[in-house]
Amino acid sequence: MKLELRGVTKKFGDFTANDAISLTVRPGEIHALLGENGAGKSTLMNILYGLYQADEGVIAIDGQPVQFAGPGDAMAAGIGMVHQHFMLVPVFTVAENVVMGHEPVKGLGIIDLAKARALVREISEKFGFEVDPDALVGDLPVGVQQRVEIIKALSRQAKVLILDEPTAVLTPQETDELIGIMRQLKRAGTSIVFITHKLREVQEVADKITVIRLGKVVGEALPSASQAELASLMVGRPIGLTVKKEASQSQSVALRVADLGLVDPKTGVVLLEDINFEVHRGEIVAIAGVHGNGQTELAQALIGLRQPSAGTITLDGDDLSHKTVQEILDAGVGFIPEDRSSDGVVATFSISENLVLDQYRNQPFSKRGVLNIAALAENAKQLVARFDVRAGSANANLGTLSGGNQQKVVIARELSRELKLLIASQPTRGLDVGSIESIHEAIVGERDKGTPVIIFSTELDEVTALADRIAVMYKGRIVGIVDPNTSRAELGLMMAGASSTRVVNEPNLAAKDDQKGGSGE
C-alpha cells in the first residue's frame, strides 16, 4: 500500500503545527520521521490516524484521496498506530486486548475467546513474537506489551504501521528485538512510519528519512547520512554530538546513601530496598534503568519529597534523611525534577520570578518580605545571558517559552548558587539536540567545579556520555555499579534484572576525553 501526504496543514489558533507537509511512504518501506521536540511529528501522525482533521491538504492511499473521521476509518483503511503510551487494559489478557473493539462473537453475542487466542497465536507465530494469549497484560514486561500493541494493529490488517517513539521505555536488548520485528514486518510487506529522536536507531533501520523543523519538511536523507548531518537538519545549525569532559578529578566522598529503604505509607508496598552508594566531589554518578524501577522514588527521597523508612542519607556528614525539602535546599542541594511543568516551574510567573523560586526569601531578592524587583531583573539578565535562554524579555511568562528554554531556566536557577550536591532527574527528557548539548555542558561544568552530581536518566546514551560511574536500578534495588565503558549489552542485562558482580567504588580516572553519545543518539 502506497501512502501519500500532500500539502497537509494543521493550525491551532494562530499557531501552525504542520505547514504544507508532503511525504510518501512506499510499500514495505521503513520511513523515519525525524525532528526536534515540537516540530510537528506527532500532530502529523495524529492527522494520518484520524485523531485530528487537517485544515488543508490530502491523504492518498494507492493514489486515491481518503478522509478519516476518526481512528476507526484509518484502521479500516489499513493504518495502525502504536502510541508511545500504550493503549492497553492491564487487567485484560493479551487476547482480550487484541480483539477489543472488533471482538469475534458466537451464539448470543458472547465473545469467542478461542478465536481471539487463535488470532494472537497466528500473528505471533508468523512474526516470532512469542506472546502468550492468556497472559495478563499488566504482568508482562514493557517490551512484550509493545508487541501486544503491534499484534493488535496487525489483527486489523494494518498495511501501514505508525510507531511513535517506540524505544523510549525499552532496554537495549528490547530495542534490538523491536528493530528485528520491524525488519520482519518490512519483509512481509508492511510499511512503517518510525517516529524517533534517536539518530543511531534511524541509521540502523530506516530506508528513508524525512526531517521536520518548525512544522515544515526541511529535508530528506538516506540512513547513510552522518549523525551530524541529520542533527544539523533537525535544528538548523551545526551540533556537537559528543560530551566534552576531562577525566574525573575525584576527591573525597561527599554523599553517602546507606541501607536506604522506602515503603509506600498508603499501600505498604516496598518501593526501595537496601540502596547503597556514594558520590565523590567532582564526579557524576548516573542512576540508570528502565522507567518505573524506583528511580523517581529515589530522587524524591534524596530531596525530601518522600521520607525513608530505613537507612540514612548524609551530605558532608549532615544527615538529610528526615529533613524537609526547604531544609535540604538550604543545605546546598540543587534539584532538577523530572517533570519541570508540575515540579520545576510556575508557568504563569515571569522568567525572572522563576529564576528565584528557591531563593526569593533571601537578600538581595527580598527584604522584610518585599521583593526587590531591580535585583530580580539584574539576576535574570545575567542568567539569561549565561545559559542562553531564548526569550524576548525576562518579564515574559515562562509558559511562553519552548520546552528547551524552560529547562534552561530550571538549570540556570539551580546552578546560580554554590552547591554541595546537584541532583538532575531526566534533565533532557523531550528536548531537541541543541538544547541537550547546552544542558550537558552546564552539568559537566558544575562537576568540574568539584560539585558531586547525580543524574537520573532512562537514556542510555546520555548515561554513558555523562557518567563517571553508573548505578543500575531494577525493581527498587541497585543491581550493580559499573564504569561508563561497560558495554550496552551488559547494561541492558542489568536493566532487565541481571545482577552484576562488579561494584566500582571510585570514578574512572582514565575516562576518555570527548565521551561519545549524549546529544544526538
C-alpha positions in Angstrom: 0.0 0.0 0.0 1.4 3.4 -1.0 0.7 6.2 1.3 1.0 9.9 0.4 0.5 13.1 2.3 0.1 16.1 0.0 0.3 19.7 1.4 -1.1 18.8 4.8 -1.6 21.8 7.0 -2.9 22.0 10.6 -3.4 25.1 12.7 -4.3 25.6 16.4 -5.5 29.2 16.5 -2.6 31.3 15.2 -0.1 28.5 15.6 0.8 26.4 12.6 1.7 22.9 13.7 2.0 21.5 10.2 2.8 23.7 7.2 2.1 22.2 3.8 3.8 18.9 4.6 4.2 16.3 1.8 5.8 12.9 2.0 5.4 9.4 0.5 5.7 6.1 2.3 6.1 3.2 -0.2 5.1 -0.4 0.3 7.4 -2.4 2.6 9.4 0.8 3.5 10.6 1.9 6.9 10.2 5.7 6.7 11.7 7.6 9.7 10.2 10.9 10.7 12.8 12.9 12.5 12.6 16.2 14.2 13.2 18.1 17.4 10.6 18.4 20.2 7.6 20.4 19.0 8.5 20.1 15.3 5.0 18.7 14.5 5.7 15.0 14.0 3.1 13.7 16.4 0.5 16.2 15.1 1.1 14.9 11.6 0.7 11.3 12.6 -2.5 12.1 14.6 -3.9 13.5 11.4 -2.9 10.4 9.5 -4.6 8.2 12.2 -7.8 10.2 12.2 -7.4 11.8 15.6 -7.1 15.3 14.1 -8.5 16.7 10.9 -6.2 18.6 8.5 -7.2 22.2 7.7 -5.7 21.8 4.2 -4.1 19.0 2.1 -4.8 15.5 1.0 -4.1 11.9 2.3 -4.0 9.4 -0.5 -3.8 5.6 -0.5 -2.6 4.0 -3.7 -3.3 7.3 -5.5 -6.9 7.7 -4.2 -7.7 10.5 -1.8 -9.2 9.4 1.5 -10.8 11.1 4.5 -10.7 9.8 8.1 -13.4 11.0 10.5 -11.7 9.0 13.3 -9.2 6.2 14.1 -11.8 3.6 13.0 -11.7 4.9 9.5 -7.9 4.9 9.5 -7.8 1.3 10.8 -10.4 0.2 8.2 -8.1 1.7 5.5 -5.2 -0.3 6.8 -3.4 2.2 9.0 -2.4 1.2 12.6 -0.6 3.1 15.3 1.4 2.1 18.3 1.4 5.1 20.7 4.3 6.0 22.9 2.0 5.4 25.9 0.4 2.0 25.3 -3.4 1.8 24.9 -3.8 -1.5 26.8 -6.0 -2.6 29.7 -3.7 -4.2 32.3 -6.3 -6.5 33.8 -7.3 -8.0 30.5 -5.5 -10.8 28.8 -3.4 -10.4 25.6 -6.2 -11.9 23.6 -8.9 -9.7 25.1 -6.8 -6.6 24.4 -6.0 -7.6 20.9 -9.6 -8.0 19.8 -11.1 -5.1 21.8 -13.4 -3.2 19.6 -13.7 -5.9 16.9 -14.4 -8.9 19.1 -15.3 -12.2 17.4 -18.7 -13.4 18.8 -20.6 -16.7 18.9 -24.1 -17.6 19.9 -26.0 -14.8 21.7 -23.3 -12.2 21.3 -20.8 -14.0 23.5 -17.1 -13.2 22.8 -15.4 -16.1 21.1 -12.2 -16.2 23.2 -11.0 -19.3 21.4 -10.9 -17.4 18.1 -9.2 -14.5 19.8 -6.5 -16.8 21.2 -6.1 -18.4 17.8 -5.7 -15.0 16.1 -2.9 -14.0 18.6 -1.1 -17.3 18.1 -1.4 -17.0 14.3 0.2 -13.5 14.2 2.7 -14.4 16.9 3.9 -17.5 15.0 4.1 -15.6 11.8 6.5 -12.9 13.2 8.1 -14.9 16.0 6.6 -12.7 18.8 6.4 -15.4 21.4 3.4 -13.9 23.2 1.0 -15.9 25.4 -2.6 -15.0 24.5 -3.8 -15.9 28.0 -1.2 -13.8 29.9 -2.5 -10.7 31.8 -1.1 -7.6 30.1 -0.3 -6.0 33.5 2.1 -8.9 34.3 4.1 -8.5 31.0 7.4 -6.6 30.6 7.2 -3.4 28.7 8.8 -4.8 25.6 6.2 -7.6 25.4 3.4 -5.1 26.0 4.7 -3.3 22.9 4.5 -6.5 20.9 0.8 -6.8 22.0 0.2 -3.3 20.6 1.7 -4.4 17.3 -0.3 -7.6 17.2 -3.4 -5.5 18.0 -2.7 -3.4 14.9 -1.9 -6.3 12.7 -5.1 -8.1 13.8 -6.9 -5.3 11.9 -4.9 -6.0 8.7 -2.7 -2.9 9.1 -0.6 -2.3 6.0 1.0 0.9 7.4 2.1 0.9 11.0 3.0 4.1 12.8 5.4 3.7 15.7 5.6 6.8 17.9 8.8 6.9 19.9 8.7 3.1 20.2 12.0 2.6 22.0 11.5 5.3 24.7 10.8 2.8 27.5 12.8 -0.2 26.3 16.1 -1.8 27.4 18.9 -2.1 24.7 18.0 -5.7 24.2 14.3 -4.9 23.8 15.2 -2.2 21.3 17.3 -4.7 19.3 14.3 -7.1 19.4 12.0 -4.4 18.2 14.3 -3.5 15.3 14.3 -7.2 14.3 10.5 -7.2 14.4 10.4 -4.0 12.2 12.6 -5.8 9.7 10.3 -8.8 9.7 7.3 -6.6 9.1 9.0 -4.9 6.3 9.8 -8.3 4.7 6.1 -9.2 4.9 5.2 -6.0 3.0 4.1 -3.8 5.9 5.2 -0.2 5.7 6.4 1.5 8.9 6.4 5.2 9.9 9.1 5.4 12.6 9.0 8.5 14.8 12.1 8.9 17.0 14.8 11.3 18.1 17.5 8.7 18.4 19.8 9.1 15.4 21.6 5.7 15.9 18.3 3.8 15.5 17.2 5.8 12.5 20.5 5.0 10.8 20.2 1.3 11.7 16.7 0.6 10.5 15.3 3.3 8.2 15.1 3.1 4.4 14.3 6.8 4.1 14.4 9.8 6.5 12.2 12.9 6.4 13.2 15.7 8.7 10.7 18.2 10.0 11.6 21.5 11.6 9.0 24.0 12.9 6.2 22.3 11.2 7.8 22.1 7.8 9.7 19.4 5.8 13.3 20.8 5.7 14.9 17.8 4.0 15.1 14.1 3.2 18.0 11.8 3.7 19.2 8.3 3.5 20.4 6.4 6.5 24.0 6.7 5.2 23.8 10.4 6.2 26.0 11.2 9.2 24.5 11.9 12.6 26.0 15.4 12.4 24.2 16.0 9.1 20.9 14.7 10.5 21.2 16.7 13.7 22.0 19.9 11.7 18.9 19.4 9.6 16.8 19.0 12.7 18.0 22.1 14.5 19.1 24.3 11.6 22.7 24.7 12.8 25.8 22.6 13.4 25.5 20.5 16.6 28.2 18.8 18.6 27.2 15.2 19.3 29.8 14.4 21.9 30.0 15.4 25.5 33.4 17.1 26.1 34.7 16.2 29.5 38.1 15.5 31.0 38.8 12.5 33.2 37.2 12.9 36.7 39.4 14.7 39.3 37.9 12.5 42.1 38.0 13.9 45.5 36.7 12.8 48.9 33.2 11.3 49.4 30.5 13.9 49.7 27.2 11.9 49.7 26.7 8.6 51.4 23.4 6.7 51.0 23.4 3.7 53.3 20.8 0.9 53.5 18.1 3.2 52.3 14.6 1.8 52.2 11.2 3.3 51.3 7.7 1.9 51.8 4.6 3.5 50.4 2.7 4.6 53.6 -0.7 4.1 52.0 -0.3 0.7 50.4 2.6 -0.8 52.3 4.4 -1.6 49.0 8.2 -1.6 49.2 9.5 1.0 46.7 13.2 1.0 47.6 15.3 -1.6 49.4 18.9 -1.7 50.6 20.1 1.2 48.4 23.8 1.8 49.0 26.1 4.1 47.0 28.5 7.1 47.4 29.2 10.2 45.3 32.6 11.9 45.4 33.2 15.5 44.9 33.9 16.2 41.2 32.2 13.1 39.8 28.9 12.3 38.1 27.1 9.2 39.2 24.3 8.2 36.8 21.3 6.2 38.0 20.2 4.1 35.0 17.3 1.8 34.4 14.0 1.3 32.6 11.5 3.9 33.8 9.4 2.7 36.8 12.1 0.8 38.6 12.5 3.1 41.6 14.5 6.0 40.1 11.7 8.6 40.7 11.2 7.4 44.3 15.0 7.5 45.0 15.2 11.1 43.6 12.2 12.1 45.8 13.8 10.5 48.9 17.1 12.4 48.3 15.4 15.8 48.0 12.9 15.2 50.9 9.7 14.7 49.0 9.5 11.2 50.5 10.6 10.1 54.0 12.8 7.0 54.0 11.5 4.0 56.1 15.1 2.9 56.7 18.7 3.9 56.2 20.5 7.2 56.1 21.4 10.0 53.6 24.4 12.1 54.7 25.9 15.0 52.8 29.3 16.2 54.2 28.4 14.5 57.5 25.0 16.2 57.7 22.1 13.7 58.0 19.4 14.7 55.4 17.3 11.6 55.9 14.3 13.3 57.6 14.8 16.9 56.7 12.2 18.9 54.7 12.7 19.9 51.1 13.4 23.5 52.1 16.0 22.4 54.7 17.7 20.2 52.1 17.8 23.0 49.5 19.2 25.3 52.2 21.9 22.7 52.9 23.2 23.3 49.4 21.4 20.7 47.3 20.2 21.7 43.8 17.4 19.8 42.2 16.3 19.5 38.6 12.9 17.5 38.7 11.9 15.0 36.0 8.7 16.9 35.3 9.5 20.5 35.0 5.9 21.5 34.3 4.5 20.3 37.6 7.5 20.4 39.9 10.1 22.8 38.4 8.4 26.0 37.3 5.3 28.1 37.6 4.2 28.8 34.0 2.2 31.9 34.9 5.1 33.5 36.7 7.7 35.6 34.8 11.1 34.2 33.8 12.8 36.4 36.4 10.4 35.2 39.1 11.1 31.5 38.2 14.8 32.1 38.5 14.5 32.8 42.2 11.8 30.3 43.2 14.0 28.7 45.8 15.8 31.9 46.8 13.2 34.7 46.8 13.2 34.9 50.6 16.9 35.8 50.7 18.8 39.0 50.1 19.2 40.7 47.7 15.9 39.4 46.2 13.8 40.5 49.2 13.9 42.4 52.4 11.4 42.3 55.2 9.1 40.2 52.9 9.1 42.7 50.0 10.6 41.6 46.6 13.4 43.7 45.2 12.3 44.0 41.6 15.6 45.5 40.5 17.6 42.7 42.0 15.3 40.1 40.2 15.8 41.9 36.9 19.6 42.0 37.3 19.8 38.4 38.3 17.6 37.4 35.3 19.7 39.5 32.9 22.9 37.7 34.0 21.4 34.1 34.0 19.5 34.5 30.7 22.8 35.5 29.0 24.9 32.9 30.8 22.6 30.0 29.9 21.5 31.2 26.5 17.7 31.3 27.4 15.9 32.4 24.2 13.2 34.9 25.3 12.0 38.3 24.2 12.0 39.6 27.8 12.8 38.3 31.2 9.4 39.7 32.2 7.6 37.3 29.8 5.6 34.4 31.4 7.7 31.3 31.5 4.9 29.3 29.8 5.5 31.2 26.6 9.0 29.6 26.2 9.8 26.3 24.4 10.4 23.2 26.5 14.2 23.5 26.0 14.2 27.1 27.2 12.0 26.3 30.2 14.5 23.6 31.1 17.4 26.1 30.8 15.6 28.3 33.2 15.4 25.5 35.8 19.0 24.6 35.3 20.1 28.3 35.5 18.2 28.7 38.8 19.7 25.6 40.3 23.3 26.4 39.2 23.2 30.0 40.1 24.2 29.3 43.7 27.0 27.5 45.4 26.0 23.8 45.6 27.2 20.9 47.7 25.3 18.4 45.5 23.3 18.6 42.3 20.5 16.1 41.6 19.3 16.1 38.0 16.4 13.9 37.1 15.8 13.3 33.4 17.5 16.6 32.6 17.0 16.4 28.8 13.7 14.5 28.5 11.8 15.5 25.4 14.3 18.2 24.4 15.9 18.7 21.0 19.6 18.0 20.3 20.5 21.7 20.5 19.1 22.1 24.0 20.6 18.8 25.1 24.1 20.0 24.0 23.7 23.1 26.1 22.4 21.3 29.2 25.1 18.7 29.1 27.8 21.4 29.0 26.2 23.1 32.1 26.1 19.8 34.1 29.7 18.9 33.2 30.8 22.4 34.1 29.2 22.0 37.6 31.0 18.7 38.0 34.3 20.3 37.0 33.9 22.9 39.8 34.1 19.9 42.2 30.4 19.5 42.9 29.1 15.9 43.2 26.4 15.2 40.7 23.7 12.6 40.5 21.9 12.1 37.1 18.7 10.0 36.8 18.2 9.1 33.1 16.4 6.4 31.1 18.5 7.5 28.0 21.4 5.0 27.9 23.4 7.2 25.5 23.1 10.1 28.0 24.1 7.9 30.9 27.3 6.6 29.3 28.2 10.0 27.9 27.9 11.9 31.2 28.7 9.4 33.9 31.9 8.7 35.7 30.2 5.7 37.3 26.8 4.1 36.6 24.4 2.6 39.1 21.7 0.4 37.5 18.3 0.1 39.2 15.8 -2.8 38.9 12.7 -3.1 40.9 13.8 -0.7 43.7 17.3 -2.1 44.1 20.7 -1.2 42.7 21.9 -4.3 40.9 25.4 -3.1 40.2 27.7 -0.1 39.9 29.9 -0.1 36.9 32.1 2.3 34.9 30.9 4.1 31.8 32.9 1.9 29.4 30.6 -1.0 30.2 29.1 -2.5 27.1 25.5 -1.6 26.2 24.7 -5.4 26.2 25.8 -5.7 29.9 24.0 -2.6 30.9 20.9 -3.8 29.2 21.0 -7.1 31.0 21.4 -5.3 34.3 18.4 -3.1 33.4 16.4 -6.2 32.9 17.3 -7.5 36.4 20.6 -9.4 35.9 22.8 -8.6 38.9 26.4 -7.6 38.4 29.2 -8.8 40.5 31.1 -5.6 39.8 30.9 -2.6 42.1 33.1 0.3 41.1 33.7 2.4 44.2 35.9 5.1 42.5 35.3 7.1 39.4 37.1 6.1 36.2 40.1 8.4 36.3 41.2 7.2 32.9 38.0 8.0 31.2 38.5 9.3 27.6 38.0 12.9 26.7 35.1 13.7 24.4 33.0 10.8 25.6 30.7 9.7 22.8 26.9 9.6 23.0 24.9 12.3 24.6 23.2 14.9 22.5 22.2 13.1 19.3 22.0 9.4 20.0 
